[in-house]
Amino acid sequence: MEPIPLPSYVHYELLLQLLERQTSFAVGQKPVVREQVQELIITLRKALAQQKHLEQSCQQANLPIEYRWSLNKVSFEKEDPRDVFPLVPKPEVGN
């Protein structure tokens, strides 16, 4: 069975740090906006908790999990790495 793709925890951490450190500071003393930022932070924390609950369910059901960093799954066995890393020149096709 193919592993179940889930977001890497770093995605949650990045968003939470941005909201807590920069967005909250930027809204300053604007109570309505600050409250919305706090609600968003709470929602992200709940999403992370729900993902962890899903992971536990998958483990109990013996379903493999794969953490993803992006939507693009790179497989060097199927793709030419020069397509992924365009700075590596492709050989010229002979005449």
Secondary structure by P-SEA (a helix, b strand, c coil): ccccccccaaaaaaaaaaaacccccccccaaaaaaaaaaaaaaaaaaaaaaaaaaaaaaaacbbbbbbcccbbbbcccccccccccccccccccc
